Amino acid sequence: MPLAPELDRFLADNDARIHDELFEFLRIPSVSARSEHRQDTVRAAEWLAARMRDVGLTTEVVPTDGHPIVIGEWRKAGDGAPTVLIYGHYDVQPAEPLELWESPPFEPTVRHGRIYARGAVDDKGQLYLHVKALEAHLRTRGTLPINVVVLAEGEEEIGSPNLANFVETQAKRLGCDAVVISDSSMFAPGLPSILSSLRGLTYLQIDVQGAAVDLHSGSYGGAVINPATALARIIATFHDEHLRVAIPGFYDKVREWTPDARKRIQALPFDEGKFRDEVGAPSLGGEDGQSTLERIWTRPTCEINGLLSGYTGEGAKTVLPAAAMAKVSCRLVPDQDPDDIATLVRAHVERVAPPGVTVTIRALHGGRPWRADLQGPLYDAARRALTAAFGKEPVIVGEGGSIPVVGDFERILGAPVLLVGFGLPGENAHAPNEWMSEENFVKGTRAIAALWDEMAVPRNPS
Amino acid sequence: MPLAPELDRFLADNDARIHDELFEFLRIPSVSARSEHRQDTVRAAEWLAARMRDVGLTTEVVPTDGHPIVIGEWRKAGDGAPTVLIYGHYDVQPAEPLELWESPPFEPTVRHGRIYARGAVDDKGQLYLHVKALEAHLRTRGTLPINVVVLAEGEEEIGSPNLANFVETQAKRLGCDAVVISDSSMFAPGLPSILSSLRGLTYLQIDVQGAAVDLHSGSYGGAVINPATALARIIATFHDEHLRVAIPGFYDKVREWTPDARKRIQALPFDEGKFRDEVGAPSLGGEDGQSTLERIWTRPTCEINGLLSGYTGEGAKTVLPAAAMAKVSCRLVPDQDPDDIATLVRAHVERVAPPGVTVTIRALHGGRPWRADLQGPLYDAARRALTAAFGKEPVIVGEGGSIPVVGDFERILGAPVLLVGFGLPGENAHAPNEWMSEENFVKGTRAIAALWDEMAVPRNPS
């Protein structure tokens, strides 16, 4: 069923205004990881609530111990209609390193059909297209075929520390028949995609302390353990020569993908050369015996996210550093548990740490991996809506990133989760020059507007 | 022979003024490694030249491709008198990390008999006491028993890139019977020390480049080589399990110390527990089979001076870094050659670097190691002058740090070099809270004033 003509026309007529509103949203530097942006996250939350009120939703900005949660509700479709929880996040990653941005991260700029800005695709653009799909229904028909709760949080990029508790305590209010989330990417331009798996996450910081202060590397070097060297030696034990994670017990709970699931991945139109060119590395590489997509979707990792020790400025400083720090995160696959993995990493690091330094390991945050079989009316409706908006059947894909709350929603609310995203490969989420395709923003809005009609239509068995 | 009474009286009477002048010198942030301090190094050079003119020297501030060289000359002692070249440096290490200083690095502050400031001991304090020793002679007697050339450079902390060339081209003007340098430390409080060896240096920067930009560690992690992990794996190959440097060929040219020299080291009043307490590390550690002093004085090292990759700020950022950087320096002992060692490190790193990243190695600077047998009238005079000033016979010590120009002076000028320093263990050279003992500044000035008289005295064979 194509998108209803009045919805289509409304979205076309209001295209410029909708873009302007999105740009306003993107200009707010709502960086959740940085305390200096605390006022900006509040501003983004209030701005979003105001826009939802504009289109007819009842809203609430709920304070948390961290950044506020925004709720928008419209429940006039009646008891017979399904209730959908739309989840997204209004916070963004830090924009650093700023010098690598071609246009300022918080001044959205369109180049070659792409909206460049921090948060353009992750997740402000994708969250906002949901608000606009609701607006199309409410402004043209005065009603919606579904009951809706929008839940937008401001702490996704720092691991959603307050969300699970909020969902638990508000489980009744958030009760629903389906959860819909757009915070992911399509497999390729023009190819709508439904996500069937997410990796989980365990994020740790390792601090290695040697001497009390930085020492002269000549006057002390050789007689005092160098914490930077010690840290490097610890990190070097994280993988074996086949680039498998060598932390004992790491793979114990990994559920292998079925031959069918691996075959489905291999059938996707994946261009490894193009992927490598986008990445820009001399060559791709990873765990032996796995293809690139399998490495990203089906295999766990142990990555260094940051390193800092000693003198890192211009020129040469002959310092024997007092301390060295690494940020380390493991991406997890079913049925690895984030807390178990943190325990394994901690035990391993403590076992391999050399004498002469003090090693401290802090778990910063974590989230469970997720997999779904994509059976049932929610997924059928999504397939039809995406086919209508993009003129192509959606493919089933995996995702290497983590949306920890997905597992929480399933567990607490008992509702199936639909992950349908409109990002694209190479979109630089979490990197300089993040962008979202303008075309995907427009078609994504239409797909979501169509989805609500599809969910309300009783289908004859065919 | 005790210090001549008129010199002693002059230094006592002028003590407060001399301190004030030193403090003026220390207030100039002449950080040679940082381009933003370019005006400060010029200011320090001109200030020093002006002070030498005040005491009767002819001065010149010689521009170089980097920071200027200051020359001060007094040649009225006649052809029969020895000519001494006094070398020191007016540049200082960067003061970072600033937050660890208990008083501002460029506002000298006296606490518990110590002058705290960046450069207090390395090397402004030690250079300036030479100027004041010359002043004592010239102001009380109107003459000196020696001809003097003071050579103060502004690039010691960045590897003296322009000094060797200057010494070569000015070899005739700098021609001398002895070189005297105070840029080192005494073995213990009250124990004057003459240095018999210095380690050399090869300082390199390793840059590992993976992807073109930082990537999302979820969406790409596992399929793209992580440059931080690659760098850690490279660094982990630098040492074996006995903490010997494992770079092939590294020890090939190491000249072993004689059993006598090792015995002399073992006889020194070294308190390992106190040293460890000063260092503040959980325990000391280094190459198997070597004592702490041997590790620092007689053995080469390969140290990490700095590490930087990815996200190092507050909180968690799930980034797969595009690049990782390490600053690496090897301290060398005779007869290791800095260029040879740079070549060995480069070859080793290229051999162990994994595919999937591009590794670049740049040599930042280097200097030769040095050892002397300390025989001859220069060293005899020094022994007598130090005994007079400190009331104790000097000990012969090694030094783990590097003063690359020492070897250049010997080679180019053909003159013996006397290294007599007045720093103390724990003085925090190159670290926050650098200090110089006030007592050593005062006694050091007297020892050097006495040295010029001792060098001029013809000795009867005893």
Chai-1 contact restraints between the chains, C-beta under 6 A:
chainA,res_idxA,chainB,res_idxB,connection_type,confidence,min_distance_angstrom,max_distance_angstrom,comment,restraint_id
A,A33,B,G315,contact,1.0,0.0,6.0,A-B,restraint_1
A,P94,B,K317,contact,1.0,0.0,6.0,A-B,restraint_2
A,I158,B,G315,contact,1.0,0.0,6.0,A-B,restraint_3
A,Y203,B,A316,contact,1.0,0.0,6.0,A-B,restraint_4
A,G210,B,A281,contact,1.0,0.0,6.0,A-B,restraint_5
A,A211,B,V279,contact,1.0,0.0,6.0,A-B,restraint_6
A,A211,B,G280,contact,1.0,0.0,6.0,A-B,restraint_7
A,A211,B,A281,contact,1.0,0.0,6.0,A-B,restraint_8
A,A212,B,G280,contact,1.0,0.0,6.0,A-B,restraint_9
A,V213,B,A431,contact,1.0,0.0,6.0,A-B,restraint_10
A,V213,B,P432,contact,1.0,0.0,6.0,A-B,restraint_11
A,D214,B,A431,contact,1.0,0.0,6.0,A-B,restraint_12
A,L215,B,A431,contact,1.0,0.0,6.0,A-B,restraint_13
A,H216,B,A429,contact,1.0,0.0,6.0,A-B,restraint_14
A,H216,B,H430,contact,1.0,0.0,6.0,A-B,restraint_15
A,S217,B,E303,contact,1.0,0.0,6.0,A-B,restraint_16
A,S217,B,N305,contact,1.0,0.0,6.0,A-B,restraint_17
A,G218,B,R331,contact,1.0,0.0,6.0,A-B,restraint_18
A,G218,B,G400,contact,1.0,0.0,6.0,A-B,restraint_19
A,G218,B,G401,contact,1.0,0.0,6.0,A-B,restraint_20
A,G218,B,S402,contact,1.0,0.0,6.0,A-B,restraint_21
A,S219,B,G400,contact,1.0,0.0,6.0,A-B,restraint_22
A,S219,B,G401,contact,1.0,0.0,6.0,A-B,restraint_23
A,G221,B,T301,contact,1.0,0.0,6.0,A-B,restraint_24
A,G221,B,E303,contact,1.0,0.0,6.0,A-B,restraint_25
A,G221,B,R331,contact,1.0,0.0,6.0,A-B,restraint_26
A,G222,B,G286,contact,1.0,0.0,6.0,A-B,restraint_27
A,G222,B,R295,contact,1.0,0.0,6.0,A-B,restraint_28
A,G222,B,I296,contact,1.0,0.0,6.0,A-B,restraint_29
A,G222,B,R299,contact,1.0,0.0,6.0,A-B,restraint_30
A,G222,B,T301,contact,1.0,0.0,6.0,A-B,restraint_31
A,A223,B,L284,contact,1.0,0.0,6.0,A-B,restraint_32
A,A223,B,G286,contact,1.0,0.0,6.0,A-B,restraint_33
A,A223,B,T292,contact,1.0,0.0,6.0,A-B,restraint_34
A,A223,B,R295,contact,1.0,0.0,6.0,A-B,restraint_35
A,A223,B,I296,contact,1.0,0.0,6.0,A-B,restraint_36
A,V224,B,V279,contact,1.0,0.0,6.0,A-B,restraint_37
A,V224,B,A281,contact,1.0,0.0,6.0,A-B,restraint_38
A,I225,B,G285,contact,1.0,0.0,6.0,A-B,restraint_39
A,N226,B,E303,contact,1.0,0.0,6.0,A-B,restraint_40
A,N226,B,I304,contact,1.0,0.0,6.0,A-B,restraint_41
A,A228,B,I304,contact,1.0,0.0,6.0,A-B,restraint_42
A,A228,B,L307,contact,1.0,0.0,6.0,A-B,restraint_43
A,T229,B,I304,contact,1.0,0.0,6.0,A-B,restraint_44
A,A232,B,A232,contact,1.0,0.0,6.0,A-B,restraint_45
A,A232,B,I235,contact,1.0,0.0,6.0,A-B,restraint_46
A,A232,B,A236,contact,1.0,0.0,6.0,A-B,restraint_47
A,R233,B,A236,contact,1.0,0.0,6.0,A-B,restraint_48
A,I235,B,A232,contact,1.0,0.0,6.0,A-B,restraint_49
A,A236,B,A232,contact,1.0,0.0,6.0,A-B,restraint_50
A,A236,B,R233,contact,1.0,0.0,6.0,A-B,restraint_51
A,A236,B,A236,contact,1.0,0.0,6.0,A-B,restraint_52
A,V279,B,A211,contact,1.0,0.0,6.0,A-B,restraint_53
A,V279,B,V224,contact,1.0,0.0,6.0,A-B,restraint_54
A,G280,B,A211,contact,1.0,0.0,6.0,A-B,restraint_55
A,G280,B,A212,contact,1.0,0.0,6.0,A-B,restraint_56
A,A281,B,G210,contact,1.0,0.0,6.0,A-B,restraint_57
A,A281,B,A211,contact,1.0,0.0,6.0,A-B,restraint_58
A,A281,B,V224,contact,1.0,0.0,6.0,A-B,restraint_59
A,A281,B,G356,contact,1.0,0.0,6.0,A-B,restraint_60
A,P282,B,T358,contact,1.0,0.0,6.0,A-B,restraint_61
A,S283,B,P355,contact,1.0,0.0,6.0,A-B,restraint_62
A,S283,B,G356,contact,1.0,0.0,6.0,A-B,restraint_63
A,L284,B,A223,contact,1.0,0.0,6.0,A-B,restraint_64
A,G285,B,I225,contact,1.0,0.0,6.0,A-B,restraint_65
A,G285,B,G356,contact,1.0,0.0,6.0,A-B,restraint_66
A,G286,B,G222,contact,1.0,0.0,6.0,A-B,restraint_67
A,G286,B,A223,contact,1.0,0.0,6.0,A-B,restraint_68
A,T292,B,A223,contact,1.0,0.0,6.0,A-B,restraint_69
A,R295,B,G222,contact,1.0,0.0,6.0,A-B,restraint_70
A,R295,B,A223,contact,1.0,0.0,6.0,A-B,restraint_71
A,I296,B,G222,contact,1.0,0.0,6.0,A-B,restraint_72
A,I296,B,A223,contact,1.0,0.0,6.0,A-B,restraint_73
A,R299,B,G222,contact,1.0,0.0,6.0,A-B,restraint_74
A,T301,B,G221,contact,1.0,0.0,6.0,A-B,restraint_75
A,T301,B,G222,contact,1.0,0.0,6.0,A-B,restraint_76
A,E303,B,S217,contact,1.0,0.0,6.0,A-B,restraint_77
A,E303,B,G221,contact,1.0,0.0,6.0,A-B,restraint_78
A,E303,B,N226,contact,1.0,0.0,6.0,A-B,restraint_79
A,E303,B,L320,contact,1.0,0.0,6.0,A-B,restraint_80
A,I304,B,N226,contact,1.0,0.0,6.0,A-B,restraint_81
A,I304,B,A228,contact,1.0,0.0,6.0,A-B,restraint_82
A,I304,B,T229,contact,1.0,0.0,6.0,A-B,restraint_83
A,N305,B,S217,contact,1.0,0.0,6.0,A-B,restraint_84
A,N305,B,G310,contact,1.0,0.0,6.0,A-B,restraint_85
A,N305,B,Y311,contact,1.0,0.0,6.0,A-B,restraint_86
A,N305,B,V319,contact,1.0,0.0,6.0,A-B,restraint_87
A,G306,B,G310,contact,1.0,0.0,6.0,A-B,restraint_88
A,G306,B,Y311,contact,1.0,0.0,6.0,A-B,restraint_89
A,G306,B,T312,contact,1.0,0.0,6.0,A-B,restraint_90
A,L307,B,A228,contact,1.0,0.0,6.0,A-B,restraint_91
A,L307,B,L307,contact,1.0,0.0,6.0,A-B,restraint_92
A,L307,B,S309,contact,1.0,0.0,6.0,A-B,restraint_93
A,L308,B,T312,contact,1.0,0.0,6.0,A-B,restraint_94
A,S309,B,L307,contact,1.0,0.0,6.0,A-B,restraint_95
A,G310,B,N305,contact,1.0,0.0,6.0,A-B,restraint_96
A,G310,B,G306,contact,1.0,0.0,6.0,A-B,restraint_97
A,Y311,B,N305,contact,1.0,0.0,6.0,A-B,restraint_98
A,Y311,B,G306,contact,1.0,0.0,6.0,A-B,restraint_99
A,T312,B,G306,contact,1.0,0.0,6.0,A-B,restraint_100
A,T312,B,L308,contact,1.0,0.0,6.0,A-B,restraint_101
A,G315,B,A33,contact,1.0,0.0,6.0,A-B,restraint_102
A,G315,B,I158,contact,1.0,0.0,6.0,A-B,restraint_103
A,A316,B,Y203,contact,1.0,0.0,6.0,A-B,restraint_104
A,A316,B,L364,contact,1.0,0.0,6.0,A-B,restraint_105
A,A316,B,H365,contact,1.0,0.0,6.0,A-B,restraint_106
A,T318,B,S329,contact,1.0,0.0,6.0,A-B,restraint_107
A,V319,B,N305,contact,1.0,0.0,6.0,A-B,restraint_108
A,V319,B,H430,contact,1.0,0.0,6.0,A-B,restraint_109
A,L320,B,E303,contact,1.0,0.0,6.0,A-B,restraint_110
A,S329,B,T318,contact,1.0,0.0,6.0,A-B,restraint_111
A,R331,B,G218,contact,1.0,0.0,6.0,A-B,restraint_112
A,R331,B,G221,contact,1.0,0.0,6.0,A-B,restraint_113
A,P355,B,S283,contact,1.0,0.0,6.0,A-B,restraint_114
A,G356,B,A281,contact,1.0,0.0,6.0,A-B,restraint_115
A,G356,B,S283,contact,1.0,0.0,6.0,A-B,restraint_116
A,G356,B,G285,contact,1.0,0.0,6.0,A-B,restraint_117
A,T358,B,P282,contact,1.0,0.0,6.0,A-B,restraint_118
A,L364,B,A316,contact,1.0,0.0,6.0,A-B,restraint_119
A,H365,B,A316,contact,1.0,0.0,6.0,A-B,restraint_120
A,G400,B,G218,contact,1.0,0.0,6.0,A-B,restraint_121
A,G400,B,S219,contact,1.0,0.0,6.0,A-B,restraint_122
A,G401,B,G218,contact,1.0,0.0,6.0,A-B,restraint_123
A,G401,B,S219,contact,1.0,0.0,6.0,A-B,restraint_124
A,S402,B,G218,contact,1.0,0.0,6.0,A-B,restraint_125
A,A429,B,H216,contact,1.0,0.0,6.0,A-B,restraint_126
A,H430,B,H216,contact,1.0,0.0,6.0,A-B,restraint_127
A,H430,B,V319,contact,1.0,0.0,6.0,A-B,restraint_128
A,A431,B,V213,contact,1.0,0.0,6.0,A-B,restraint_129
A,A431,B,D214,contact,1.0,0.0,6.0,A-B,restraint_130
A,A431,B,L215,contact,1.0,0.0,6.0,A-B,restraint_131
A,P432,B,V213,contact,1.0,0.0,6.0,A-B,restraint_132
